[in-house]
Each structure stands twice: as structure tokens, then as C-alpha cells.
Amino acid sequence: MNDAGVSEKRRRGVLLSFQGWQRLQSAEQLAAVQQNGGNPFTLEQLSVATGLSPNTLTKVRRRQKPVDFTTLDTYFSAFDLTLEPTDLVTPEVNVPASSNVSSQSQPPRGSLPAGSPYYVFRPPLERLCFQEILHPGALIRIKAPRQFGKTSLMTQLLGYAHDHSMKSSMVNLQLVEGEILERPDTFLRWFCGSIAHALDMPSELDKRWDVMFGAGYSCTDYLESFLLPSCDRPLLLVIDGFDELFSYSDVAMDFCGLIRAWYEQARYGSKQEVWQKLRLVISHTMEVELPLSLHQSPFNVGVPVELPGFSLHQIQEIASRYELDLSDVDAQRLRQLVGGHPYLTQLSLFYLSQGVDIEQLMASATAFDSIYSSHLRRQLQLLEKDAVLVQAMVQVAKSAQGVKLHPSQAYALQGLGLVKFESQLTVPSCQLYQQYFATALDL
């Protein structure tokens, strides 16, 4: 980078690009493994390592307010990285206006965009996923309860794929109408058309769909002879909301068989080179109970990724991005209340950043007008769909030590994020759920 360019960036200020943020995070994670026993560095430790103040480090990591070019260069140099032109952006030119608007102005809703300053890495999961999608024929299976960050992680993967010149398409099965899911043929046509639309390609479904050979064959041939050959680069195909299929067993079993077959084609098929362009990522919340054979299931191959709740350090990291000075004691109290649940943690920290007192937050947690009330009502509605699960959750919520449930009930409650396991016992995943369901279900 020439002196004039450096001088201009110093005057105007710069932000970390998505790629620069990924490089810095990866270097920090590696250094933490080598130098800090695998524990993420605190802001104070980073300050000592870089010579930058904790406030400056927070500003850099939030990626919202421009900093001096020399600051970024110093930060990168501390981890033996050379600052590249692609590692930074000038906000006046490169950053969309929405990226400079703090989401502190409203409570968090839905998934976080790729460049969000509130996305916190959960090492080594992101690094594992980033590395895997670069492998030909990759398959990643992301499992976690609702609002645990599955879609946000997928968005990170899409951003990473873009930075590595890959094509990408995201198919959200929660958007499929029920009547489409009733027959494999209509669903697979919708699936193929959705990918083509995302890639700005004509669907050509009527021309390429062969009713005589069946929907599974037609879908596979559509990808093998049309979509994938049309891509001059690897294609990252992200399938969100896989659980939507589980209520439609015929469609789910056929589609699971196809996913497994495509994965195998990239390894042993006659058109191996074509199928190696495809990199698959699927997400689901529940344990899969379909009667799939070992050779038909996509859930025993590829790379499994199960998202955990936030650790104490990660809660403090997010708090710093909300410009909160959260003590270790209060961070631990918050973690016990919501169990590190990513959405509930973000929601709590947002309101704390707006002036809500943590004592007030704790005392009113299960009130009808609490900040958690909408989430709790939604969880109750999902639970009440199954009377057996209602009774199982009553037992868990009222037990001081935990209870031993039938595995199917325990895994179903875990899929809703309501419980966790301690040895052979099922216990509430957090104080909030125990307090709420001990009374809400006491009918």
C-alpha cells in the first residue's frame, strides 16, 4: 500500500472488513491455544499483548466506528499478521449505511448479519466450518435449539464463501407452504427452482424434469447436468430449517436419501468432479427420528456441529460491545438466569445497556410483562403441542436434583432448549425456564 493511500486512510479512518475480522479472530484463537491454555484472551490480556487500550480494542472489534490505520496495523502485528488492503474498508465508500447504525437502538430480532459487531465467535466451531466448506463435496450438519445462532452462523459461512469467490444459495425450508411439502415431486421441484432463482439462472424445470424416472432422479439430474455444470466456481448450498420436513415423512426420507447420495457422489460417483463443486450445510433443532437406514441417512456422515450456549467470557465480550461494564459476579448471575442462551443473553444485555437494573431484570424475569415474556410464551406454545412433554417438563421443573426421563422425551425437550443433561438426569437448562415452567404448567 503506497504512502498516499495510508495517509488517506489515517485521515478518514478505517474499519475491519469481514475478511480482516476473520483473519484476526483466527490468529487470536490460535495464540490462545498456544499461550493461554486454550482460554480466550480477555481485553486486559489483549491490551498487554498489543499495547492498545481496552477501549481502543473494543472500538476495533465492534467494527462500527473508524479507527486510525496505525491502530489496525499494530493490532495485526501483535499476532504476526500483515495488514492487507482487503482487511479494511473506508466507511464512506465501502460500508452500507445499515452497517453503521447500531442495533442498540432496538432489541435483537432474528439472525445477525455477517458484519454484525454483536456476533461472537464460539471457537473452534467457526474455524472448523470455514475450513470445511473449502473442501470438495463438504457436508456440515448444524444442530442447536431455536434462537441459538444457527442462521447467524450460516450467514457467516455465506460471507466467508463470498470472500473466497464461491457461489452460494440459501434455501429456508420454513418458507415452504404446507401443500408443497405433501408430495416429494412438488417439494423437489420447489427446491430446485429456489436454488436456480438464488443463482439468477432460468429454472428450465419443465424442460429438464422427467416424470417417468421420478422426482428423486429428476432432482439429482437437474443438479448434475444443469445447475452444477453452470457454476464456474464451487457452490455453497445452505439449507436452513431442516426440521420443517420431519412432519412429512415421505418427503423427509426421500430428501434425506438424496442428500446422502449427493455426498457419496462427490467421493465415489462417476461424475465426482461435478459433485465436488457442491458444499452442503444443513441446520436442524431436533434429534432425527426418521426410520432411515445407515446408508440412507445424511446424519451419520459429514461434519457435525452442535452450538453451545455462551460461556462466561463470551457474555462479557458481548457486554463490552454493548459498552457495558459488567462485573464477573453479574455476568455469572446472568449466565445462570438464561443458561448462556444466545438470544436471551443478547436480549438481556440490550436492556441492561438501556439502563435497566440487573436486580430488576432478575426479580421480574417470569412476570407477564418481562423482557422474556414473548419468548417464554412461544416456548410454552411449542411444548403444549405434546401433552406427554408437558408432563415431563413439569417433573423436570419441579425437581431439585433432576429426573430420569425416557430418551425420546429428554431429547425432544433438549431440542426445544428447555433442558440439559447431567449424567443420566434431565435438568432445566436455566433458572428462567425452571421458574417459569414450574408455575406455568402447574394446571
WOPE-V509027 format. One record per pair of residues at least 4 apart in sequence whose C-alpha atoms are under 8 Angstrom apart, sorted by the first residue. I is the first residue (numbers start at 1). J is the second residue. Records with the same first field share a line. If there is no record, write none. Layout:
I: J, J
This chain:
1: 5, 6, 85
2: 6
3: 7
4: 8
5: 9
6: 10, 69
7: 11
8: 12
9: 13, 14, 68, 69, 90
10: 14, 68, 69, 70
11: 68
12: 66, 90
13: 66, 67, 68, 69, 90, 91
14: 66, 67, 68, 69, 88, 89, 90, 91
15: 60, 63, 64, 65, 66, 67, 88, 89, 90, 91
16: 20, 21, 60, 63, 72, 87, 88, 89
17: 21, 86, 87, 88, 89
18: 22, 87, 114, 115, 159
19: 23, 86, 87, 160, 163
20: 24, 86, 87, 88
21: 25, 61, 87
22: 26
23: 27
24: 28, 76, 79
25: 29
26: 30, 127
27: 31, 79, 81
28: 32, 40, 41, 79
29: 33, 38, 40, 123, 124
30: 34
31: 35, 36, 79
32: 36, 37, 38, 39, 40, 41
33: 37, 38, 39
34: 38
36: 40, 41
40: 313
41: 45, 46
42: 46, 313
43: 47, 54, 57, 58
44: 48, 54
45: 49
46: 50, 52, 54, 57
47: 51, 52, 53, 54, 57
48: 52
49: 78
50: 74, 75, 78
52: 56, 57, 71, 75
53: 57
54: 58
55: 59
56: 60
57: 61
58: 62, 320, 321
59: 63, 64, 65, 67
60: 64, 65, 66, 67, 72
61: 117, 321
62: 116, 117, 118, 321
63: 116, 117
64: 99, 100, 101, 102, 117
65: 100
66: 90, 91
67: 71, 72
68: 72
69: 73
70: 74
71: 75
72: 76, 83
73: 77, 82, 83
74: 78
75: 79
76: 80, 81, 82, 83
77: 81, 82, 83
83: 87
84: 88
89: 93, 94, 95
90: 94, 95
91: 95, 96
95: 99, 100
96: 100
97: 101
99: 115, 116
103: 107, 108
104: 322, 350, 353
107: 347, 350, 351
108: 343, 346, 347, 350
110: 147
111: 149, 151, 152
112: 116, 118, 119, 151, 152, 155
113: 152, 155, 156
114: 152, 155, 156, 159
115: 119
117: 321
118: 318, 321
119: 152
120: 314, 317, 318
121: 125, 126
122: 126, 310
123: 127
124: 128
125: 129, 305, 307
126: 130, 153
127: 131
128: 132
129: 133, 140, 157
130: 134, 157, 160
131: 135
132: 138, 139, 140
133: 138, 139, 161, 236, 279, 280
134: 138, 279
135: 279
136: 266, 276, 277, 278, 279
137: 263, 266, 267, 275, 276, 277, 278, 279, 280
138: 263, 276, 278, 279, 280, 302
139: 263, 279, 280, 281, 282, 301, 302, 303
140: 280, 281, 282, 302, 303, 304, 305
141: 281, 282, 283, 284, 299, 302, 303, 304, 305
142: 150, 281, 282, 283, 284, 304, 305, 306, 307
143: 150, 283, 284, 285, 286, 304, 305, 306, 307
144: 148, 149, 150, 284, 285, 286, 306, 307, 308, 415, 417
145: 284, 285, 286, 414, 415, 416, 417
146: 285, 416, 417
147: 342, 343
148: 307, 308, 309, 341, 342, 343
149: 153, 307, 342, 343
150: 154, 283, 307
151: 155, 240
152: 156
153: 157
154: 158, 238, 281
155: 159
156: 160
157: 161
158: 162, 168, 236
159: 163
160: 164
161: 165, 166, 167, 168, 236
162: 166, 167, 168
165: 233
166: 233, 234, 235, 236
167: 199, 231, 233, 234, 235, 236
168: 199, 235, 236, 237, 238
169: 195, 198, 199, 235, 236, 237, 238
170: 195, 198, 237, 238, 239, 240
171: 191, 194, 195, 237, 238, 239, 240
172: 176, 239, 240, 241
173: 239, 240, 241, 242, 244, 245
174: 240, 241, 244
176: 180, 181
177: 181
178: 182
179: 183
180: 186, 187, 190
181: 186, 187, 245, 248, 251
182: 186, 187, 248, 251
183: 187, 250, 251
184: 188, 215, 216, 250, 251, 254, 255
185: 189, 214, 215, 216
186: 190
187: 191, 251
188: 192, 215, 216, 219
189: 193, 205, 215, 219
190: 194
191: 195
192: 196, 203, 205, 219, 222, 223
193: 197, 203, 205
194: 198
195: 199
196: 200, 201, 202, 203, 227
197: 201, 202, 203
204: 208
205: 209
208: 218, 222
209: 215, 218, 219, 222
210: 214, 215, 218
211: 215, 218
213: 217, 218
214: 218
215: 219
216: 220, 254, 255, 258
217: 221
218: 222
219: 223
220: 224, 258, 262
221: 225, 226
222: 226, 227
223: 227, 228
224: 228, 229, 274, 275
225: 229
226: 230
227: 231
228: 235, 274, 275, 277, 278
229: 274
231: 235
233: 277
234: 276, 277, 278, 279
235: 277, 278, 279
236: 278, 279, 280, 281
237: 278, 279, 280, 281
238: 280, 281, 282
239: 280, 281, 282, 283
240: 282, 283, 284
241: 282, 283, 284
242: 246, 282, 283, 284
243: 247, 284, 285, 286
245: 249, 251, 252
246: 252, 288, 290
247: 252
248: 252
249: 253, 290
250: 254
251: 255
252: 256
253: 257, 290, 292
254: 258
255: 259
256: 260, 296, 297, 298
257: 261, 296, 297, 298
258: 262
259: 263, 298
260: 264, 295, 296, 297, 298, 301
261: 265, 296
262: 266, 275
263: 267, 275
264: 268, 269
265: 269, 270, 271, 272, 275
266: 271, 272, 273, 274, 275, 276
267: 272, 276
268: 272
271: 275
272: 276
273: 277
274: 278
285: 415, 416
286: 411, 412, 414, 415, 416
287: 411, 412, 415
292: 296, 297
293: 297
294: 300
297: 301
298: 302
309: 339, 340, 341, 342
310: 314, 315, 339, 340, 341, 342
311: 315, 335, 340
312: 316, 331, 332, 335, 340
313: 317
314: 318
315: 319, 331, 335, 340, 345
316: 320, 326, 328, 331
317: 321
318: 322, 346, 349
319: 323, 324, 325, 326, 349
320: 324, 325, 326
322: 349, 350, 353
323: 353
324: 352, 353
326: 330, 331
327: 331
328: 332
329: 333
330: 334, 358
331: 335
332: 336
333: 337
334: 338, 339, 340, 345
335: 339, 340, 345
336: 340, 430, 431
337: 362, 430, 431, 432
338: 344, 345, 429, 430, 431, 432, 433
339: 429, 430, 431
340: 344, 345
341: 345
342: 346
343: 347
344: 348, 372
345: 349
346: 350
347: 351, 371
348: 352, 361, 371
349: 353
350: 354
351: 355, 356
352: 356, 357, 358
356: 360, 361
357: 361
358: 362
359: 363
360: 364
361: 365, 370
364: 370
365: 370, 371, 372, 432
366: 370, 372, 373, 432, 435, 436
367: 373
368: 373
369: 373
372: 376
373: 377
374: 378
375: 379
376: 380, 433, 436
377: 381
378: 382
379: 383, 416
380: 384
381: 385
383: 387, 389, 390
384: 389, 390
386: 390
387: 391
388: 392, 409
389: 393, 409, 412, 413
390: 394, 441
391: 395
392: 396, 405, 409
393: 397, 413, 437
394: 398, 437, 438, 441, 442
395: 399, 403
396: 402, 403, 426, 427, 428, 434
397: 427, 428, 433, 434, 435, 437, 438
398: 434, 438
399: 403, 427
401: 427
402: 425, 426, 427, 428
403: 425, 426, 427
404: 424, 425, 426
405: 409, 410, 425, 426
406: 410
407: 411
408: 412
409: 413
410: 414, 419, 426
411: 415
412: 416
413: 417, 418, 419
414: 418, 419, 420
417: 429
418: 428, 429, 430, 433
419: 426, 427, 428, 429, 430
420: 426, 427, 428, 429
421: 425, 426, 427
422: 426, 427
428: 433, 434
429: 433, 434
430: 434
431: 435
432: 436
433: 437
434: 438
435: 439
436: 440
437: 441, 442
438: 442
